[in-house]
Amino acid sequence: MTSTADALQYRLQGLESHLEQENPVLLSVVRSFRAIDRIAYRMRLLESNQSFANQIPWWPLISILGTFSAGKSTFINHYLGHKLQRTGNQAVDDRFTVIVYSPEDVNHTLPGVSLDSDPRFPFFRMSHDIEAVAGGEGSRIDAYLQLKTCRSERLRGKILIDSPGFDADAQRTAVLRITDHMIDLSDLVLVFFDARHPEPGAMRDTLKHLVGDTVTRADSGKFLYILNQLDSAAGEDNPEDVVAAWLRAIGEAGLTAGRFYTIYSPDAAIQIPDEHKRRRFEKKRDEDLGDIYQRIEQVEIERAYRIVAALRKTATDFSQGTIPLLQDALRRWRRRTLLADSVVFLSAAAAFMAWSLKHGQWQGFNYQAAWLDLIKSIPWGLAGFEGVLIVLVLAVHFGIRRVAALSVMPWLRKQVARSNAPGNVITAFQSNTRFWRTVLLGRPIGWGSRARAELNEVLQSCENYIQALNEQFTNPKGVQDASWNPAGAPAVDRAT
């Protein structure tokens, strides 16, 4: 455990060293995550080799989704300037591909375990999630994920994820689980459709998942919808009808706002004989590609805000989800224990009284004498009797405590599954119900005024971090400001 805890601290220190040069605001965010970690360690909600900072990707993350043969791989190759991904009219890859920068000239392809075992990447321990939704599939992580390296300057400081072709009717549960996980973590999501398929209405289920399930999200602005390979419609009398058909289909799926792009790859374009039409198509394509590339380049800014939002969500869910849930579980355990204690010991007292009445006389029965006779019959005498009685009472009480804790566990597991509360609430509950913890104590281990103040400080710091990021990227006053911002990062010199 110590070695893994040391490895965790080494990784976090490396992250801090990188952020100290890249973005000091995010360096402060790492330290705020560490503050929540310390509270969770004291409360037994995290092991020493775990950190909330490791549960989010710190690098800008761009995901690419789309239907089969929608030109995702061709787009990626053109963007990177390398023929990294295989292309074709049929499905050529059924795995999620994480693409990262490498200074080596030779591209490398690594198995899925390289992602599943490295907390720096967004699919850390994904095998556990896959196993939870598709039993037996967790051990086949290499069939779902792969890691590729590429020496493209556009990849520096970014992670690109290419997904297998999406067909909602044929998707396995595990693939949908990875897709949803990928969408949740991404700073930008490009959703591709194929203009060569003139019947978008036939893809109703696919459109529902790729469009309908995203428009209600709080982060719906990170989705770009792209109709690719539009050059295939150049031969139509009215190519605009193809775009209109897709717009109607996407609108019916629930998308009523947002930017819709129409592009095709310059590297694999169909020859358009009509020069006027070709120029018109190329002009629109280049404008939309330029907008998409610009949005990709801005993803680092969105990443910074996303990480601060993740910190605020973790702290909020911790205070409003994890703590109340643990307290509720302990109240249930305490109430059941005390109730069972009362029932058992009152029943024992009633049974003794009934025994006394049964073996004595209704009138004039000498209870003191009966007690003395009972004690004399015990070989150890009064002291021995008291000792046996205390041991018996304690054994019954701790047995009741144990049974009461086990009786709460089914309810607690359901609540944990529903709430997604940060930290391991079940482990913390088990620690709080150990034999050395009194049942009368009203608060969990490690939770008190000190922890509450530390958590409130983290929540308050989130506003400072947002203000500091705003100072880096905006200047409403329109004047140079050389002051130090609230999060400790020097303000950007706008004059230069």
ZAMARGU-4260 file (C-alpha; in steps of 0.2 Angstrom, whole numbers, plus 5000, padded with zeros to 4 digits):
<rodrens>
0) 5000/5000/5000 | 5014/5012/5004 | 5023/5010/4987 | 5006/5013/4978 | 5003/5028/4989
5) 5021/5035/4986 | 5018/5032/4967 | 5002/5042/4968 | 5011/5057/4977 | 5025/5056/4964
10) 5012/5058/4950 | 5003/5072/4958 | 5020/5081/4961 | 5024/5079/4943 | 5007/5086/4938
15) 5010/5101/4950 | 5027/5104/4942 | 5020/5104/4925 | 5005/5116/4929 | 5017/5127/4939
20) 5024/5132/4922 | 5008/5130/4911 | 4994/5137/4922 | 4997/5142/4940 | 4978/5143/4943
25) 4976/5124/4940 | 4991/5121/4951 | 4980/5129/4965 | 4966/5118/4960 | 4977/5102/4962
30) 4981/5108/4980 | 4962/5111/4983 | 4959/5093/4977 | 4973/5087/4990 | 4963/5097/5004
35) 4948/5086/5000 | 4959/5071/4999 | 4965/5074/5017 | 4947/5075/5024 | 4943/5059/5014
40) 4958/5050/5021 | 4953/5055/5039 | 4935/5049/5036 | 4941/5033/5028 | 4933/5038/5012
45) 4949/5036/5002 | 4963/5024/5003 | 4981/5032/5004 | 4984/5027/4986 | 4969/5036/4980
50) 4965/5054/4976 | 4950/5064/4969 | 4963/5073/4958 | 4966/5056/4949 | 4948/5054/4944
55) 4947/5068/4931 | 4958/5070/4915 | 4970/5085/4917 | 4974/5086/4898 | 4962/5094/4886
60) 4952/5080/4879 | 4943/5080/4862 | 4932/5065/4857 | 4926/5061/4840 | 4910/5051/4838
65) 4900/5047/4823 | 4891/5034/4812 | 4900/5020/4802 | 4910/5027/4788 | 4906/5045/4792
70) 4925/5050/4788 | 4931/5052/4806 | 4947/5043/4803 | 4950/5054/4787 | 4947/5069/4797
75) 4959/5065/4810 | 4973/5060/4798 | 4970/5077/4789 | 4970/5087/4805 | 4986/5078/4812
80) 4995/5078/4795 | 4999/5060/4797 | 4991/5044/4790 | 4988/5037/4808 | 4971/5030/4807
85) 4965/5017/4794 | 4951/5023/4782 | 4939/5014/4771 | 4920/5013/4767 | 4918/4999/4779
90) 4921/4998/4798 | 4940/4997/4799 | 4942/4998/4818 | 4930/4993/4832 | 4940/5000/4847
95) 4942/5016/4855 | 4958/5024/4850 | 4967/5037/4862 | 4979/5047/4852 | 4993/5056/4861
100) 5009/5066/4856 | 5026/5057/4856 | 5043/5065/4851 | 5047/5049/4841 | 5046/5049/4822
105) 5039/5031/4823 | 5020/5029/4828 | 5017/5016/4841 | 5001/5006/4845 | 4999/5000/4863
110) 4986/4988/4870 | 4971/4994/4880 | 4979/4989/4897 | 4991/5004/4894 | 4976/5015/4897
115) 4967/5005/4910 | 4982/5005/4921 | 4988/5023/4919 | 4978/5037/4929 | 4984/5050/4918
120) 4972/5045/4904 | 4953/5046/4904 | 4950/5027/4904 | 4959/5022/4920 | 4952/5007/4927
125) 4939/5006/4914 | 4939/4987/4915 | 4930/4988/4931 | 4916/4999/4924 | 4915/4987/4909
130) 4914/4972/4920 | 4900/4980/4930 | 4889/4982/4915 | 4895/4967/4905 | 4901/4952/4916
135) 4916/4944/4909 | 4921/4958/4897 | 4932/4967/4909 | 4946/4955/4906 | 4945/4959/4888
140) 4950/4977/4889 | 4962/4976/4874 | 4946/4972/4863 | 4939/4989/4868 | 4954/5001/4869
145) 4970/5005/4861 | 4983/5019/4863 | 4992/5027/4848 | 5006/5039/4848 | 5010/5052/4834
150) 5022/5066/4832 | 5010/5080/4827 | 5012/5097/4834 | 4994/5099/4834 | 4993/5085/4848
155) 5005/5094/4860 | 4996/5095/4876 | 4980/5087/4870 | 4972/5070/4870 | 4962/5064/4855
160) 4949/5050/4856 | 4943/5041/4840 | 4928/5030/4843 | 4922/5015/4833 | 4907/5018/4821
165) 4891/5021/4831 | 4876/5010/4827 | 4864/5011/4842 | 4854/4995/4837 | 4870/4985/4837
170) 4880/4992/4851 | 4885/4981/4865 | 4882/4988/4883 | 4900/4989/4886 | 4903/5000/4871
175) 4889/5012/4876 | 4896/5013/4894 | 4913/5018/4887 | 4905/5031/4875 | 4895/5039/4889
180) 4911/5040/4900 | 4921/5047/4886 | 4907/5061/4883 | 4906/5065/4901 | 4925/5068/4902
185) 4928/5077/4886 | 4930/5096/4884 | 4925/5095/4865 | 4915/5082/4856 | 4914/5081/4837
190) 4899/5071/4831 | 4900/5066/4813 | 4886/5061/4801 | 4888/5054/4783 | 4881/5065/4769
195) 4881/5050/4758 | 4867/5042/4767 | 4852/5051/4760 | 4840/5044/4773 | 4844/5051/4789
200) 4827/5046/4796 | 4832/5028/4795 | 4845/5031/4809 | 4832/5037/4822 | 4839/5027/4836
205) 4857/5032/4832 | 4852/5051/4831 | 4843/5049/4847 | 4858/5044/4857 | 4871/5055/4848
210) 4859/5070/4848 | 4844/5068/4859 | 4853/5062/4874 | 4865/5077/4874 | 4854/5093/4871
215) 4848/5093/4889 | 4865/5092/4896 | 4872/5107/4905 | 4888/5106/4894 | 4879/5104/4878
220) 4889/5118/4871 | 4904/5107/4869 | 4896/5096/4855 | 4899/5101/4837 | 4888/5092/4824
225) 4897/5089/4807 | 4889/5083/4791 | 4905/5075/4783 | 4908/5070/4765 | 4897/5083/4758
230) 4906/5083/4741 | 4896/5067/4737 | 4881/5078/4736 | 4889/5090/4723 | 4881/5080/4709
235) 4864/5083/4715 | 4853/5096/4707 | 4850/5104/4724 | 4864/5098/4736 | 4856/5110/4749
240) 4842/5097/4750 | 4854/5084/4758 | 4859/5097/4771 | 4841/5101/4774 | 4836/5083/4776
245) 4849/5081/4789 | 4845/5097/4798 | 4827/5091/4799 | 4832/5074/4806 | 4843/5081/4819
250) 4830/5094/4824 | 4817/5079/4826 | 4830/5071/4837 | 4829/5086/4849 | 4843/5098/4843
255) 4835/5115/4840 | 4851/5126/4843 | 4869/5125/4840 | 4881/5125/4826 | 4880/5113/4812
260) 4895/5111/4800 | 4896/5104/4783 | 4913/5098/4777 | 4923/5085/4767 | 4941/5080/4767
265) 4953/5089/4755 | 4963/5073/4754 | 4949/5062/4748 | 4937/5074/4739 | 4927/5069/4724
270) 4931/5079/4708 | 4918/5092/4705 | 4918/5096/4687 | 4907/5112/4688 | 4921/5125/4693
275) 4908/5137/4701 | 4900/5124/4711 | 4918/5117/4716 | 4923/5134/4722 | 4907/5137/4732
280) 4909/5120/4740 | 4927/5123/4744 | 4924/5140/4752 | 4911/5133/4763 | 4921/5118/4768
285) 4937/5129/4772 | 4926/5141/4783 | 4919/5127/4793 | 4935/5117/4794 | 4943/5133/4800
290) 4930/5136/4813 | 4932/5118/4819 | 4951/5119/4820 | 4949/5135/4830 | 4937/5127/4842
295) 4950/5113/4844 | 4964/5125/4848 | 4953/5134/4861 | 4950/5118/4870 | 4964/5121/4883
300) 4954/5136/4889 | 4938/5126/4891 | 4949/5112/4900 | 4954/5125/4913 | 4936/5129/4917
305) 4930/5111/4916 | 4943/5106/4929 | 4938/5120/4941 | 4920/5115/4938 | 4925/5097/4942
310) 4933/5103/4959 | 4917/5112/4963 | 4906/5097/4959 | 4917/5086/4969 | 4917/5097/4984
315) 4898/5100/4983 | 4894/5082/4981 | 4906/5078/4995 | 4897/5090/5007 | 4879/5087/5001
320) 4880/5069/4995 | 4894/5059/5004 | 4893/5066/5021 | 4874/5066/5023 | 4873/5048/5016
325) 4886/5042/5028 | 4877/5051/5042 | 4860/5044/5037 | 4868/5026/5037 | 4875/5028/5054
330) 4859/5035/5061 | 4850/5020/5054 | 4863/5008/5062 | 4863/5017/5078 | 4844/5017/5079
335) 4843/4999/5075 | 4856/4994/5087 | 4848/5004/5102 | 4831/4997/5097 | 4837/4979/5097
340) 4847/4982/5113 | 4831/4988/5122 | 4821/4974/5115 | 4833/4961/5120 | 4837/4967/5137
345) 4820/4972/5142 | 4814/4955/5136 | 4828/4947/5147 | 4822/4957/5162 | 4804/4952/5159
350) 4809/4934/5157 | 4818/4935/5174 | 4804/4943/5183 | 4792/4929/5176 | 4804/4916/5182
355) 4805/4924/5199 | 4786/4924/5200 | 4785/4907/5194 | 4797/4899/5207 | 4792/4910/5222
360) 4777/4914/5231 | 4765/4928/5226 | 4765/4934/5244 | 4780/4936/5255 | 4793/4930/5242
365) 4811/4935/5248 | 4819/4940/5231 | 4835/4945/5240 | 4837/4927/5247 | 4833/4920/5230
370) 4847/4931/5222 | 4859/4926/5236 | 4855/4907/5233 | 4857/4910/5214 | 4874/4918/5217
375) 4880/4905/5229 | 4877/4892/5216 | 4890/4900/5205 | 4907/4893/5208 | 4916/4911/5207
380) 4904/4920/5219 | 4898/4937/5217 | 4913/4944/5207 | 4912/4930/5195 | 4894/4932/5193
385) 4896/4950/5189 | 4910/4946/5177 | 4900/4933/5168 | 4885/4945/5167 | 4896/4959/5159
390) 4904/4948/5146 | 4887/4941/5142 | 4879/4959/5140 | 4894/4965/5129 | 4893/4949/5118
395) 4875/4952/5115 | 4877/4970/5112 | 4891/4968/5100 | 4882/4954/5091 | 4867/4966/5089
400) 4879/4980/5082 | 4886/4968/5069 | 4869/4962/5064 | 4862/4980/5063 | 4877/4986/5052
405) 4874/4971/5040 | 4855/4975/5039 | 4860/4993/5034 | 4871/4987/5020 | 4859/4983/5006
410) 4850/5000/5008 | 4867/5009/5008 | 4873/5000/4992 | 4858/5005/4983 | 4860/5023/4989
415) 4878/5023/4983 | 4874/5017/4966 | 4860/5030/4964 | 4870/5045/4971 | 4888/5043/4964
420) 4894/5051/4980 | 4912/5054/4980 | 4923/5042/4990 | 4920/5025/4996 | 4905/5027/5008
425) 4903/5009/5011 | 4921/5007/5018 | 4919/5023/5028 | 4903/5015/5036 | 4911/4999/5040
430) 4925/5009/5049 | 4913/5019/5059 | 4904/5003/5065 | 4919/4994/5071 | 4919/4987/5089
435) 4929/5001/5096 | 4917/5015/5090 | 4904/5019/5103 | 4886/5018/5096 | 4882/5034/5105
440) 4894/5045/5095 | 4884/5056/5083 | 4896/5060/5069 | 4907/5050/5058 | 4926/5048/5060
445) 4936/5063/5054 | 4921/5074/5052 | 4919/5090/5063 | 4921/5108/5063 | 4938/5108/5056
450) 4934/5097/5041 | 4918/5107/5038 | 4929/5123/5038 | 4942/5115/5026 | 4928/5110/5014
455) 4920/5127/5014 | 4937/5135/5010 | 4938/5124/4995 | 4921/5129/4989 | 4925/5147/4991
460) 4941/5145/4982 | 4932/5139/4966 | 4925/5157/4964 | 4943/5164/4965 | 4949/5151/4952
465) 4936/5156/4940 | 4940/5175/4942 | 4958/5171/4940 | 4955/5162/4924 | 4944/5176/4918
470) 4958/5188/4921 | 4969/5177/4910 | 4957/5176/4896 | 4947/5193/4897 | 4950/5211/4901
475) 4933/5220/4902 | 4941/5236/4908 | 4952/5236/4892 | 4967/5242/4902 | 4983/5234/4907
480) 4983/5227/4924 | 4999/5220/4932 | 4991/5216/4949 | 4992/5198/4956 | 4976/5188/4954
485) 4966/5180/4968 | 4973/5162/4964 | 4991/5167/4964 | 4994/5168/4945 | 5001/5183/4937
490) 4989/5193/4927 | 4991/5192/4908 | 4999/5208/4900 | 4987/5213/4887 | 4998/5227/4880
495) 5009/5214/4872
</rodrens>
